[in-house]
Amino acid sequence: MNYVRPAQVAGYFYPANPEKLKKDISLLLDITKTKDKIENIFGIVSPHAGYIYSGKTAAHAYNLLVGKKFKRVVIISPSHSEYFPGICIFEGDAYETPLGILNVDEEFREKLETENGVIFKGYEGHRREHALEVQLPFLQSVLKDFKIVPVVMGDQSKSYVDALAQKLAEISDDETLIVASSDLSHFYTKSQADKLDSVVEIRVRDFDFDNLQTDLETKTCEACGGGPIVTLMKAAKLKNYKHSLVLHRSDSGDVTGDTKEVVGYLSAVFYGD
């Protein structure tokens, strides 16, 4: 291997010790276990804060993947520390977490790249990004024998969302899972956050990506990974996946007891008949 990206936020967003990490994820999956079975899953939305805050909400989505098989998982993340125009697919060979190495699906990466340079290979956004990384131990806990396609959106405006959704719809198959990594509003009171975050919940529930895009642009709601969510929804619709289900919504105040400044979280699934 030429380049394996080492874990950047192990010991911070989630445990660095592999046994502790396995135990924590197992507990989160146990307390969110559902009897509902959803087949023909195209993608999920999962939050990306520290597991102590958003892990339970994330686990609601990851529980649905237990026992399923996917050849590859495309993880779409916002970029918190680097701005760049376009969408960057990780150019290295693998990502590493305390649970092991996840190889990149190089063949799929080549197909996802666009000639006009809107979707390109590189390292922009991948160097320190936690929003993508925190999804990986959950994936390693519920799936086996899969590769990853790590994607970071440097710009989440509509033209980039549309380009990525179109390309994913063209090249994805039933062995492809898409994960949109996003938190919701940041640092409002609990009641203010609830009003903002309920807008996202309603749009996701109603599979209404056009109005979600507008709401994000007009600040009617907030989601740091709004672009990944809308991308997932549009690609799902283009692939004729017609169903959405909001699985869980919470905020950091549910854990900390602080209602003055909270961060919102949501998990959801998109699936077909």
Residue frames relative to the residue before (quaternion, step in Angstrom):
aa qw qx qy qz dx dy dz
M 1.0000 0.0000 0.0000 0.0000 0.00 0.00 0.00
N 0.4107 -0.7211 0.5074 0.2322 3.54 -1.05 0.80
Y 0.8176 -0.0822 0.0749 0.5650 3.58 0.83 -0.95
V 0.0677 -0.7605 0.6457 0.0046 3.51 -0.83 1.10
R 0.3350 -0.7432 0.5403 0.2089 3.57 -0.68 1.06
P 0.3205 -0.7611 0.5269 0.2011 3.61 -0.62 1.05
A 0.6208 -0.5275 0.4172 0.4028 3.57 -1.22 0.45
Q 0.2494 -0.7971 0.5388 0.1100 3.57 -0.92 0.96
V 0.8073 0.2722 -0.1262 0.5082 3.59 1.03 -0.70
A 0.3275 0.7161 -0.5324 0.3107 3.60 1.19 0.47
G 0.7589 0.2994 -0.2507 0.5211 3.56 -0.86 0.96
Y 0.7133 0.3742 -0.2240 0.5486 3.53 1.35 -0.09
F 0.7815 0.2397 -0.1243 0.5625 3.58 0.69 -1.08
Y 0.7779 0.0110 0.0171 0.6281 3.56 1.23 -0.55
P 0.6632 -0.5399 0.3247 0.4040 3.63 -1.12 0.46
A 0.4147 -0.7045 0.5246 0.2378 3.54 -1.09 0.77
N 0.6186 0.5340 -0.3397 0.4656 3.56 1.19 -0.50
P 0.4813 -0.7128 0.4227 0.2857 3.62 -0.60 1.09
E 0.6732 0.4978 -0.3060 0.4531 3.59 0.92 -0.85
K 0.6440 0.5038 -0.3115 0.4842 3.57 1.02 -0.82
L 0.6430 0.5287 -0.3146 0.4561 3.57 1.00 -0.84
K 0.6473 0.5102 -0.3079 0.4752 3.59 0.94 -0.90
K 0.6630 0.5172 -0.2958 0.4533 3.55 0.93 -0.94
D 0.6697 0.5086 -0.2996 0.4505 3.59 0.90 -0.93
I 0.6771 0.4775 -0.2967 0.4749 3.57 0.91 -0.91
S 0.6236 0.5444 -0.3329 0.4516 3.57 1.01 -0.80
L 0.6526 0.5075 -0.3054 0.4725 3.57 1.00 -0.84
L 0.6506 0.5149 -0.3107 0.4638 3.59 0.95 -0.88
L 0.6604 0.4919 -0.3035 0.4793 3.58 1.01 -0.78
D 0.6376 0.5429 -0.3247 0.4396 3.57 1.03 -0.78
I 0.7346 0.4362 -0.2517 0.4547 3.58 0.84 -0.93
T 0.7204 0.3839 -0.2496 0.5209 3.59 1.26 -0.18
K 0.3198 0.7791 -0.4877 0.2298 3.57 1.29 0.23
T 0.1103 -0.7973 0.5927 0.0300 3.54 -1.02 0.88
K 0.4424 -0.6703 0.5245 0.2826 3.55 -1.19 0.52
D 0.5179 0.6416 -0.4125 0.3873 3.57 1.27 -0.26
K 0.1414 -0.7732 0.6139 0.0727 3.56 -0.95 0.90
I 0.0504 -0.7842 0.6183 0.0102 3.55 -0.74 1.05
E 0.1705 -0.7954 0.5780 0.0650 3.55 -0.66 1.14
N 0.7989 0.3205 -0.2116 0.4629 3.55 -1.35 0.06
I 0.1972 0.8054 -0.5276 0.1848 3.57 0.92 0.97
F 0.2616 -0.7617 0.5779 0.1323 3.55 -0.94 0.99
G 0.8029 -0.1889 0.1497 0.5452 3.58 0.92 -0.82
I 0.2492 -0.7483 0.5953 0.1534 3.51 -1.36 0.27
V 0.2941 -0.6716 0.6379 0.2358 3.51 -1.39 0.31
S 0.0328 0.8010 -0.5952 0.0551 3.57 -0.89 0.94
P 0.4465 -0.6919 0.4918 0.2828 3.62 -0.98 0.77
H 0.2874 -0.8026 0.5096 0.1164 3.56 -1.23 0.34
A 0.3615 0.7054 -0.5309 0.2999 3.58 1.00 0.71
G 0.7223 -0.3493 0.3124 0.5086 3.55 -1.26 -0.26
Y 0.6052 -0.6058 0.3708 0.3594 3.56 -0.99 0.81
I 0.5995 0.5774 -0.3677 0.4148 3.58 1.05 -0.65
Y 0.7230 0.4249 -0.2343 0.4918 3.58 1.14 -0.66
S 0.8443 0.1741 -0.0466 0.5046 3.58 0.70 -1.06
G 0.4125 0.7507 -0.4456 0.2602 3.59 1.27 -0.06
K 0.6402 0.5303 -0.3313 0.4463 3.56 1.00 -0.78
T 0.6543 0.4979 -0.3111 0.4766 3.58 0.94 -0.85
A 0.6429 0.5168 -0.3181 0.4673 3.59 0.97 -0.83
A 0.6517 0.5530 -0.3160 0.4119 3.57 0.92 -0.91
H 0.5594 0.5925 -0.3913 0.4276 3.60 1.12 -0.54
A 0.6897 0.4549 -0.2739 0.4923 3.59 1.03 -0.78
Y 0.6961 0.4912 -0.2907 0.4354 3.57 0.83 -0.95
N 0.5526 0.6109 -0.3882 0.4132 3.58 1.15 -0.49
L 0.6462 0.5430 -0.3169 0.4326 3.57 1.08 -0.72
L 0.6652 0.5185 -0.2938 0.4498 3.58 1.25 -0.40
V 0.4640 0.6914 -0.4452 0.3294 3.59 1.25 -0.27
G 0.8206 0.2172 -0.1850 0.4952 3.54 -0.84 1.04
K 0.6012 0.5548 -0.3645 0.4448 3.58 1.26 -0.08
K 0.2921 -0.7543 0.5649 0.1633 3.55 -1.24 0.45
F 0.0493 0.7618 -0.6438 0.0522 3.53 -0.98 0.97
K 0.4565 -0.6836 0.5005 0.2716 3.54 -1.05 0.76
R 0.8022 0.0143 0.0334 0.5960 3.55 1.11 -0.76
V 0.1792 -0.7483 0.6258 0.1276 3.54 -1.28 0.47
V 0.2142 -0.7502 0.6167 0.1046 3.55 -0.80 1.10
I 0.0914 -0.7905 0.6045 0.0352 3.59 -0.60 1.12
I 0.1205 -0.7991 0.5882 0.0319 3.57 -0.66 1.17
S 0.0443 -0.8282 0.5555 -0.0596 3.52 -0.63 1.22
P 0.4459 -0.6124 0.5566 0.3411 3.57 -1.22 0.40
S 0.3948 -0.6870 0.5452 0.2739 3.56 -1.27 0.18
H 0.2239 -0.8165 0.5217 0.1053 3.58 -0.49 1.18
S 0.8058 0.3308 -0.1446 0.4695 3.59 0.99 -0.74
E 0.7713 0.2467 -0.1573 0.5652 3.60 1.20 -0.29
Y 0.1865 -0.7389 0.6287 0.1548 3.57 -0.99 0.80
F 0.1684 0.7483 -0.6343 0.0967 3.54 -1.06 0.78
P 0.4951 -0.6367 0.4831 0.3408 3.59 -1.08 0.56
G 0.7702 0.3730 -0.2573 0.4489 3.55 -1.03 0.74
I 0.4938 -0.6390 0.5319 0.2548 3.49 -1.45 -0.17
C 0.1714 -0.8321 0.5257 0.0428 3.56 -0.62 1.16
I 0.1897 -0.7439 0.6330 0.0994 3.55 -0.85 1.07
F 0.5464 -0.6513 0.4235 0.3129 3.55 -0.84 1.03
E 0.3166 -0.7910 0.5037 0.1431 3.56 -0.72 1.13
G 0.5762 0.6134 -0.3729 0.3907 3.59 1.23 -0.33
D 0.6709 -0.5406 0.3649 0.3528 3.52 -1.35 -0.03
A 0.8193 -0.0529 0.1039 0.5613 3.57 1.02 -0.76
Y 0.3082 -0.6646 0.6370 0.2401 3.50 -1.43 0.23
E 0.1941 -0.7784 0.5853 0.1177 3.57 -1.08 0.70
T 0.0425 -0.7513 0.6573 0.0410 3.55 -1.14 0.75
P 0.6911 -0.4459 0.3259 0.4662 3.63 -1.18 0.05
L 0.6732 0.4903 -0.3000 0.4652 3.61 1.21 -0.39
G 0.7468 -0.3922 0.2124 0.4932 3.58 1.25 0.14
I 0.6247 -0.5564 0.4215 0.3499 3.51 -1.39 -0.12
L 0.1550 -0.7652 0.6199 0.0787 3.55 -1.06 0.86
N 0.3007 -0.7833 0.5219 0.1538 3.55 -0.50 1.20
V 0.4600 -0.6709 0.5174 0.2657 3.53 -1.18 0.68
D 0.3963 -0.6769 0.5655 0.2549 3.57 -1.07 0.77
E 0.2317 -0.8332 0.4910 0.1046 3.53 0.05 1.37
E 0.6228 0.5513 -0.3423 0.4371 3.59 1.04 -0.73
F 0.6684 0.4820 -0.2900 0.4866 3.58 0.95 -0.91
R 0.6105 0.5632 -0.3402 0.4408 3.58 1.04 -0.80
E 0.6552 0.5131 -0.3186 0.4538 3.58 0.93 -0.87
K 0.6699 0.5011 -0.2955 0.4612 3.58 1.01 -0.81
L 0.6626 0.5300 -0.2993 0.4364 3.56 1.11 -0.72
E 0.5805 0.5920 -0.3683 0.4205 3.57 1.14 -0.58
T 0.2458 -0.7785 0.5608 0.1378 3.60 -1.03 0.76
E 0.5836 -0.6161 0.4133 0.3302 3.55 -1.13 0.70
N 0.6842 0.4954 -0.2966 0.4456 3.59 1.08 -0.64
G 0.5529 -0.6695 0.3658 0.3351 3.59 1.27 0.13
V 0.4257 0.6996 -0.4715 0.3270 3.60 1.24 0.11
I 0.7481 0.1669 -0.1036 0.6339 3.57 1.06 -0.82
F 0.0760 0.8370 -0.5252 0.1330 3.57 -0.37 1.25
K 0.4947 -0.6240 0.5137 0.3194 3.55 -1.31 0.35
G 0.3285 0.7382 -0.5484 0.2154 3.56 -1.03 0.78
Y 0.5215 -0.6197 0.4796 0.3376 3.53 -1.27 -0.43
E 0.3919 0.7319 -0.4766 0.2891 3.58 1.29 -0.03
G 0.8276 0.2096 -0.1747 0.4905 3.56 -0.86 0.98
H 0.6746 0.5205 -0.2948 0.4326 3.59 1.18 -0.38
R 0.5294 0.6975 -0.3973 0.2745 3.57 1.14 -0.54
R 0.8306 0.0892 -0.0137 0.5495 3.59 0.84 -0.95
E 0.4105 0.7707 -0.4347 0.2206 3.61 1.25 -0.08
H 0.2812 -0.7821 0.5392 0.1360 3.56 -0.71 1.15
A 0.6008 0.6216 -0.3645 0.3461 3.59 1.03 -0.78
L 0.6668 0.4567 -0.2864 0.5146 3.56 1.12 -0.63
E 0.6781 0.5403 -0.2980 0.3994 3.55 0.82 -1.03
V 0.6870 0.5156 -0.3161 0.4028 3.61 0.84 -0.88
Q 0.5809 0.5703 -0.3830 0.4366 3.61 1.22 -0.27
L 0.6151 0.6405 -0.3376 0.3123 3.57 1.06 -0.77
P 0.6688 0.4767 -0.3400 0.4580 3.67 0.80 -0.77
F 0.6022 0.5331 -0.3649 0.4691 3.61 1.08 -0.60
L 0.6548 0.5071 -0.3114 0.4659 3.58 0.91 -0.90
Q 0.6632 0.5076 -0.3034 0.4587 3.58 0.95 -0.86
S 0.6650 0.5194 -0.2933 0.4494 3.58 1.18 -0.56
V 0.7824 0.3420 -0.1743 0.4904 3.60 1.10 -0.62
L 0.7570 0.3147 -0.1864 0.5415 3.61 1.20 -0.39
K 0.2028 -0.7592 0.6038 0.1341 3.54 -1.28 0.41
D 0.8636 0.1503 -0.0851 0.4736 3.55 -1.28 0.49
F 0.4840 0.6280 -0.4742 0.3827 3.56 0.60 1.14
K 0.3063 -0.7061 0.6012 0.2150 3.52 -1.30 0.36
I 0.3514 -0.7436 0.5317 0.2022 3.56 -1.24 0.32
V 0.1668 -0.7223 0.6586 0.1296 3.51 -1.36 0.42
P 0.1224 -0.8322 0.5385 0.0490 3.60 -0.01 1.28
V 0.0227 -0.8120 0.5797 -0.0636 3.57 -0.65 1.20
V 0.0618 -0.7876 0.6127 0.0226 3.59 -0.87 0.98
M 0.2801 -0.7591 0.5695 0.1447 3.56 -0.87 1.03
G 0.2585 -0.7793 0.5548 0.1341 3.57 -0.50 1.19
D 0.7583 0.1305 -0.0674 0.6351 3.54 1.23 -0.58
Q 0.1933 -0.8212 0.5317 0.0742 3.57 -0.72 1.08
S 0.3409 0.7490 -0.5064 0.2575 3.60 1.16 0.43
K 0.7450 -0.4901 0.2435 0.3815 3.51 -1.26 0.64
S 0.6513 0.5329 -0.3403 0.4196 3.60 0.89 -0.82
Y 0.6694 0.4811 -0.2944 0.4835 3.59 1.05 -0.75
V 0.6084 0.5461 -0.3374 0.4667 3.56 1.06 -0.78
D 0.6742 0.5064 -0.2874 0.4544 3.57 0.88 -1.00
A 0.6575 0.5231 -0.3099 0.4451 3.58 0.95 -0.90
L 0.6906 0.4731 -0.2820 0.4688 3.58 0.92 -0.91
A 0.6374 0.5307 -0.3268 0.4532 3.58 0.99 -0.82
Q 0.6566 0.5192 -0.3020 0.4562 3.55 0.94 -0.92
K 0.6867 0.4864 -0.2846 0.4592 3.56 0.88 -0.95
L 0.6495 0.5106 -0.3189 0.4645 3.60 0.96 -0.81
A 0.6381 0.5244 -0.3218 0.4630 3.57 1.03 -0.79
E 0.6486 0.5376 -0.3105 0.4404 3.58 1.05 -0.77
I 0.8298 0.2913 -0.1170 0.4614 3.58 0.79 -0.96
S 0.5488 0.6124 -0.4093 0.3953 3.62 1.22 -0.20
D 0.0890 -0.7630 0.6355 0.0776 3.55 -1.24 0.51
D 0.7184 -0.4592 0.2871 0.4366 3.59 -1.23 -0.07
E 0.6107 0.5079 -0.3639 0.4865 3.58 1.29 0.16
T 0.6102 0.5405 -0.3292 0.4765 3.56 1.35 0.16
L 0.0998 -0.7610 0.6390 0.0520 3.56 -0.97 0.92
I 0.1806 -0.7732 0.5989 0.1047 3.58 -1.04 0.80
V 0.1141 -0.7743 0.6207 0.0460 3.56 -0.94 0.97
A 0.1576 -0.7640 0.6209 0.0768 3.57 -0.78 1.08
S 0.2040 -0.8034 0.5540 0.0774 3.56 -0.58 1.19
S 0.2624 0.7775 -0.5334 0.2055 3.59 -0.56 1.13
D 0.2122 -0.6785 0.6798 0.1802 3.49 -1.29 0.63
L 0.4722 -0.6625 0.4941 0.3067 3.59 -1.26 0.12
S 0.8372 -0.1455 0.0922 0.5191 3.61 -0.95 -0.78
H 0.2626 -0.7758 0.5623 0.1143 3.54 -1.21 0.62
F 0.9062 0.0475 -0.0339 0.4189 3.54 -1.11 0.93
Y 0.4310 0.6067 -0.5280 0.4090 3.54 0.96 0.96
T 0.6157 -0.4767 0.4275 0.4593 3.55 -1.28 0.04
K 0.6751 -0.5050 0.3442 0.4132 3.56 -1.22 0.46
S 0.6841 0.4846 -0.2968 0.4572 3.60 0.90 -0.83
Q 0.6353 0.5080 -0.3246 0.4826 3.60 1.04 -0.75
A 0.6465 0.5259 -0.3111 0.4569 3.57 0.97 -0.90
D 0.6319 0.5447 -0.3316 0.4405 3.55 0.99 -0.85
K 0.6512 0.5137 -0.3163 0.4604 3.60 0.96 -0.83
L 0.6804 0.4829 -0.2832 0.4729 3.58 0.91 -0.93
D 0.7268 0.4652 -0.2512 0.4386 3.56 0.80 -1.06
S 0.5890 0.5705 -0.3722 0.4348 3.57 1.15 -0.51
V 0.5689 0.5774 -0.3814 0.4444 3.59 1.18 -0.50
V 0.6536 0.4937 -0.3061 0.4852 3.59 0.94 -0.91
E 0.6424 0.5401 -0.3227 0.4376 3.56 0.91 -0.92
I 0.6732 0.4956 -0.2950 0.4628 3.58 0.89 -0.92
R 0.6636 0.5045 -0.3091 0.4579 3.60 0.91 -0.88
V 0.6541 0.4905 -0.3132 0.4832 3.59 0.97 -0.80
R 0.6451 0.5320 -0.3136 0.4500 3.57 0.91 -0.93
D 0.7424 0.4050 -0.2062 0.4922 3.56 0.99 -0.91
F 0.3838 -0.7374 0.4656 0.3038 3.60 1.34 0.02
D 0.4054 0.7324 -0.4343 0.3327 3.56 1.16 0.74
F 0.0524 -0.8558 0.5146 0.0081 3.57 0.39 1.24
D 0.5928 0.5735 -0.3790 0.4196 3.61 1.08 -0.57
N 0.7118 0.4283 -0.2605 0.4920 3.57 0.87 -0.91
L 0.5829 0.5500 -0.3819 0.4602 3.59 1.12 -0.50
Q 0.6262 0.5301 -0.3285 0.4680 3.58 0.98 -0.85
T 0.6691 0.4949 -0.2910 0.4719 3.58 0.92 -0.94
D 0.6552 0.5229 -0.3087 0.4495 3.57 0.91 -0.90
L 0.6448 0.5092 -0.3133 0.4763 3.58 1.03 -0.76
E 0.6748 0.5042 -0.2883 0.4553 3.57 0.97 -0.90
T 0.7369 0.3995 -0.2170 0.5003 3.58 1.06 -0.76
K 0.4498 -0.7180 0.4168 0.3293 3.58 1.36 0.10
T 0.2975 0.7391 -0.5347 0.2816 3.57 1.13 0.67
C 0.7589 0.0321 -0.0437 0.6490 3.53 1.30 -0.43
E 0.2703 -0.7514 0.5764 0.1738 3.56 -1.31 0.12
A 0.1557 0.7395 -0.6497 0.0826 3.53 -1.18 0.69
C 0.3906 -0.7457 0.4788 0.2493 3.59 -0.54 1.10
G 0.7328 0.2969 -0.2103 0.5750 3.56 1.28 -0.39
G 0.1459 0.8244 -0.5309 0.1314 3.56 1.00 0.78
G 0.6259 0.5512 -0.3257 0.4453 3.55 1.05 -0.80
P 0.6608 0.4877 -0.3081 0.4801 3.61 0.89 -0.85
I 0.6455 0.5153 -0.3382 0.4511 3.62 0.95 -0.80
V 0.6862 0.4711 -0.2929 0.4706 3.59 0.82 -0.97
T 0.6045 0.5578 -0.3468 0.4508 3.59 1.06 -0.74
L 0.6585 0.5075 -0.2960 0.4703 3.56 0.90 -0.97
M 0.6736 0.5069 -0.2973 0.4483 3.58 0.87 -0.94
K 0.6761 0.4933 -0.2922 0.4627 3.58 0.92 -0.91
A 0.6530 0.5032 -0.3150 0.4702 3.56 0.96 -0.86
A 0.6278 0.5365 -0.3326 0.4554 3.58 1.01 -0.80
K 0.6678 0.4991 -0.3027 0.4618 3.58 0.91 -0.91
L 0.6452 0.5232 -0.3127 0.4607 3.58 1.00 -0.83
K 0.7020 0.4302 -0.2486 0.5102 3.58 1.16 -0.64
N 0.4976 -0.6999 0.3871 0.3357 3.57 1.36 0.17
Y 0.3790 0.6404 -0.5460 0.3850 3.55 1.06 0.84
K 0.1741 -0.8744 0.4516 0.0346 3.56 -0.32 1.26
H 0.7224 0.4699 -0.2396 0.4471 3.59 1.18 -0.31
S 0.0480 -0.7691 0.6365 0.0325 3.54 -1.15 0.74
L 0.0372 -0.7855 0.6177 0.0103 3.53 -1.17 0.62
V 0.2866 -0.7187 0.6069 0.1814 3.57 -0.82 1.02
L 0.2774 -0.8106 0.5028 0.1145 3.55 -0.64 1.15
H 0.7929 -0.1265 0.1377 0.5799 3.57 0.94 -0.87
R 0.0144 -0.7663 0.6414 0.0341 3.56 -1.19 0.64
S 0.0683 0.7922 -0.5981 0.1005 3.55 -0.93 0.91
D 0.1758 -0.7540 0.5990 0.2045 3.55 -1.27 -0.26
S 0.7078 -0.4908 0.3079 0.4042 3.55 -1.26 0.38
G 0.5838 0.6016 -0.3643 0.4056 3.59 1.15 -0.56
D 0.5588 0.6013 -0.3877 0.4194 3.58 1.19 -0.47
V 0.7118 0.4138 -0.2328 0.5176 3.57 1.20 -0.61
T 0.7687 0.4005 -0.1985 0.4574 3.57 0.80 -1.04
G 0.3970 -0.7058 0.4882 0.3253 3.57 1.13 -0.65
D 0.5549 0.5898 -0.3886 0.4397 3.58 1.30 -0.09
T 0.1207 -0.8221 0.5549 0.0399 3.59 -0.54 1.14
K 0.5361 0.6556 -0.3920 0.3593 3.60 1.28 -0.02
E 0.7877 0.0413 -0.0047 0.6146 3.57 1.10 -0.72
V 0.0922 0.8197 -0.5564 0.1003 3.58 -0.32 1.21
V 0.2834 -0.6963 0.6260 0.2072 3.52 -1.39 0.27
G 0.3192 -0.7845 0.5068 0.1605 3.58 -0.85 0.96
Y 0.1263 -0.7866 0.6033 0.0361 3.54 -1.20 0.70
L 0.0055 0.7885 -0.6148 0.0144 3.53 -1.16 0.69
S 0.0789 -0.7576 0.6415 0.0913 3.56 -1.16 0.61
A 0.0108 0.7950 -0.6030 0.0652 3.54 -1.12 0.77
V 0.2167 -0.7603 0.5971 0.1356 3.54 -1.31 0.31
F 0.1704 -0.7513 0.6308 0.0927 3.56 -1.18 0.71
Y 0.0814 0.8253 -0.5407 0.1409 3.55 -0.69 1.09
G 0.4283 -0.7027 0.5163 0.2371 3.52 -1.33 0.29
D 0.7101 -0.4362 0.3399 0.4358 3.54 -1.35 -0.03
